Amino acid sequence: MATILTVNGTEHRVDLPDDVPLLWVLRDEIGLTGTKYGCGVAACGACTVQIDGEAVRSCQVALADVWGEITTIEGLGNPQALHALQAAWVTHQVAQCGYCQSGQIMQAASLLARTPEPTDADIDAAMSGNLCRCGTYPRIRAAIHDAARALQEG
């Protein structure tokens, strides 16, 4: 049976088994490869996307369990203007290898949507499930603070 998903504002009809992880639907069926496969057990955060604004690990969400509109890293900004988080990531040179960064940014976007002025403790708590092998955690925190200020200023 076909499933209709709304991803980054666009409807997609997919005809896959209900138990296929959302990660593989996004990457292999829809062609949005910004969401990365990391561990496959929701322990690293590389596959983080948002469903109705909530950060989720797409490797552990079955197609049948998707409950709303999906936003991936490709849908966060737009071709004319980066999202404040993406711009802050560039300014702070957060990415080294870059593999985890789409998941980091999507998790941070969810944090800022519910906590517009996060403390260091808020950031550390929200980001604790997103691993960075390069250890850029201080840059990530600084970028989130800058993005929060930019979003507040409009």
C-alpha positions as CSV (number, residue, x, y, z in Angstrom):
1,M,0.0,0.0,0.0
2,A,1.3,3.5,-0.9
3,T,2.1,6.0,1.8
4,I,1.9,9.8,1.2
5,L,4.6,11.7,3.0
6,T,5.1,15.5,3.1
7,V,8.8,16.2,3.1
8,N,10.1,19.7,3.1
9,G,6.7,20.9,2.0
10,T,6.4,18.5,-1.0
11,E,4.2,15.5,-1.1
12,H,5.9,12.2,-2.0
13,R,4.1,8.9,-2.7
14,V,6.1,5.9,-1.6
15,D,5.2,2.3,-2.1
16,L,7.4,0.5,0.5
17,P,6.8,-1.9,3.4
18,D,5.6,-0.3,6.5
19,D,8.6,-1.3,8.5
20,V,11.2,0.4,6.3
21,P,13.1,3.0,8.3
22,L,12.4,6.6,7.4
23,L,16.1,7.2,6.9
24,W,16.1,4.8,3.9
25,V,12.9,6.3,2.5
26,L,14.4,9.8,2.6
27,R,17.8,8.7,1.1
28,D,17.0,5.9,-1.3
29,E,13.4,6.5,-2.4
30,I,13.1,10.3,-2.3
31,G,16.8,11.1,-3.0
32,L,17.5,13.4,0.0
33,T,20.9,12.4,1.0
34,G,21.7,15.1,3.5
35,T,20.4,12.9,6.3
36,K,23.2,10.5,7.1
37,Y,23.4,6.9,8.3
38,G,25.5,6.7,11.4
39,C,24.8,3.8,13.7
40,G,21.4,2.5,12.9
41,V,20.4,2.3,16.6
42,A,19.5,6.0,17.4
43,A,22.7,6.4,19.4
44,C,24.6,8.9,17.3
45,G,22.1,11.5,16.0
46,A,23.5,11.6,12.4
47,C,20.1,10.7,11.0
48,T,18.2,13.4,12.9
49,V,15.3,15.0,11.0
50,Q,12.2,16.7,12.3
51,I,8.6,15.4,12.3
52,D,6.2,18.2,13.1
53,G,9.1,20.1,14.5
54,E,10.2,17.3,16.8
55,A,13.8,16.0,16.4
56,V,13.7,12.3,15.8
57,R,16.2,9.6,14.7
58,S,15.1,8.6,11.3
59,C,16.9,5.3,11.5
60,Q,14.4,4.2,14.2
61,V,11.1,5.6,12.8
62,A,9.3,3.1,10.6
63,L,7.5,4.4,7.6
64,A,4.1,3.4,9.1
65,D,4.9,5.4,12.3
66,V,5.5,8.8,10.6
67,W,2.9,11.1,12.2
68,G,3.3,14.4,10.4
69,E,5.3,16.7,8.1
70,I,9.0,15.8,7.8
71,T,11.8,18.4,7.6
72,T,15.3,17.4,6.6
73,I,18.5,19.5,6.3
74,E,17.6,20.2,2.7
75,G,14.3,21.9,3.8
76,L,15.8,24.0,6.7
77,G,17.2,26.9,4.7
78,N,16.5,27.8,1.1
79,P,18.7,28.5,-1.9
80,Q,18.5,32.2,-1.4
81,A,19.3,32.3,2.3
82,L,20.8,30.0,4.8
83,H,18.9,29.3,8.0
84,A,20.5,31.1,11.0
85,L,21.9,27.9,12.2
86,Q,23.5,27.1,8.9
87,A,25.1,30.5,8.8
88,A,26.4,30.3,12.3
89,W,27.9,26.9,11.5
90,V,29.8,28.5,8.7
91,T,30.9,31.5,10.8
92,H,32.1,29.2,13.6
93,Q,33.7,26.7,11.3
94,V,31.9,23.9,13.1
95,A,32.2,21.2,10.5
96,Q,35.5,19.3,10.3
97,C,34.7,16.0,8.6
98,G,31.1,17.2,8.4
99,Y,29.4,13.8,8.6
100,C,27.3,14.5,11.7
101,Q,26.5,18.1,10.9
102,S,23.1,17.7,9.3
103,G,21.9,15.8,12.4
104,Q,23.5,18.4,14.7
105,I,21.8,21.3,12.9
106,M,18.4,19.6,12.8
107,Q,18.6,18.8,16.6
108,A,19.7,22.4,17.3
109,A,16.8,23.8,15.2
110,S,14.3,21.8,17.3
111,L,15.9,23.1,20.4
112,L,15.7,26.7,19.3
113,A,12.1,26.3,18.2
114,R,11.1,25.4,21.8
115,T,13.8,27.3,23.7
116,P,14.6,30.5,21.8
117,E,17.3,31.7,24.4
118,P,19.0,28.5,25.5
119,T,21.6,28.4,28.2
120,D,24.7,26.3,27.9
121,A,23.0,23.6,30.0
122,D,20.0,23.7,27.7
123,I,22.2,23.2,24.7
124,D,24.3,20.5,26.3
125,A,21.1,18.6,27.3
126,A,19.4,18.9,23.9
127,M,22.6,18.0,22.0
128,S,23.8,15.2,24.2
129,G,22.5,12.5,21.8
130,N,24.3,13.9,18.8
131,L,27.9,12.7,18.6
132,C,30.7,14.5,16.8
133,R,33.8,12.4,16.3
134,C,35.8,15.5,15.6
135,G,34.9,17.0,19.0
136,T,33.6,20.4,17.8
137,Y,31.2,20.7,20.8
138,P,32.5,24.1,21.9
139,R,32.0,25.4,18.3
140,I,28.5,23.8,18.2
141,R,27.5,25.5,21.4
142,A,28.8,28.9,20.2
143,A,27.0,28.6,16.9
144,I,23.7,27.7,18.6
145,H,24.1,30.8,20.8
146,D,24.8,33.0,17.7
147,A,21.9,31.5,15.8
148,A,19.6,32.1,18.8
149,R,20.5,35.7,18.8
150,A,20.1,36.1,15.1
151,L,16.7,34.5,15.2
152,Q,15.6,36.8,18.1
153,E,16.7,39.8,16.1
154,G,14.6,38.7,13.2
